[in-house]
Amino acid sequence: MGAFNNVDFEHLYTDAITEMLHAAPNCPENIPSLTDLIEAIRQGADFEKEASTFETFFNWWDTFTAYDQLDEGISAADHKPILKVAYYALKNTIPAPPCTRTLHAG
């Protein structure tokens, strides 16, 4: 994916919701906004380490939210289309890690 802006991701997210609603039973009122989903993903301290690929991220998310999925009777697999959009939105906005190189005067 090239450089996207928020409008592009919102459009992709809307399309992903439509795909998700056709593929599995979901209550539209329980589908988070893109912003809310991104914030939920950022709650996981290991997100940046576990997000090298979408599949790696998805496996991490499935484990990270396992208890929530059981409590709410939902499946991460049913939300895969919106998770994919949120993943790519985050990858486009996560800042590079700070430089750790030390400069010495001399």
ChimeraX attribute file (.defattr): number of C-alpha atoms within 10 A of each C-alpha:
attribute: neighborCount
match mode: 1-to-1
recipient: residues
	/A:1	5
	/A:2	5
	/A:3	8
	/A:4	12
	/A:5	11
	/A:6	12
	/A:7	9
	/A:8	11
	/A:9	16
	/A:10	17
	/A:11	12
	/A:12	19
	/A:13	21
	/A:14	15
	/A:15	14
	/A:16	19
	/A:17	22
	/A:18	14
	/A:19	15
	/A:20	20
	/A:21	16
	/A:22	10
	/A:23	12
	/A:24	12
	/A:25	10
	/A:26	16
	/A:27	8
	/A:28	11
	/A:29	6
	/A:30	7
	/A:31	15
	/A:32	13
	/A:33	15
	/A:34	20
	/A:35	13
	/A:36	12
	/A:37	17
	/A:38	17
	/A:39	13
	/A:40	12
	/A:41	21
	/A:42	13
	/A:43	11
	/A:44	14
	/A:45	9
	/A:46	14
	/A:47	17
	/A:48	14
	/A:49	10
	/A:50	17
	/A:51	19
	/A:52	11
	/A:53	11
	/A:54	17
	/A:55	12
	/A:56	12
	/A:57	21
	/A:58	19
	/A:59	14
	/A:60	18
	/A:61	19
	/A:62	16
	/A:63	13
	/A:64	16
	/A:65	16
	/A:66	14
	/A:67	11
	/A:68	14
	/A:69	14
	/A:70	10
	/A:71	9
	/A:72	8
	/A:73	8
	/A:74	14
	/A:75	16
	/A:76	18
	/A:77	13
	/A:78	15
	/A:79	19
	/A:80	18
	/A:81	20
	/A:82	24
	/A:83	23
	/A:84	18
	/A:85	24
	/A:86	24
	/A:87	20
	/A:88	17
	/A:89	23
	/A:90	18
	/A:91	15
	/A:92	14
	/A:93	13
	/A:94	10
	/A:95	8
	/A:96	6
	/A:97	6
	/A:98	6
	/A:99	6
	/A:100	6
	/A:101	6
	/A:102	6
	/A:103	6
	/A:104	5
	/A:105	4
	/A:106	3
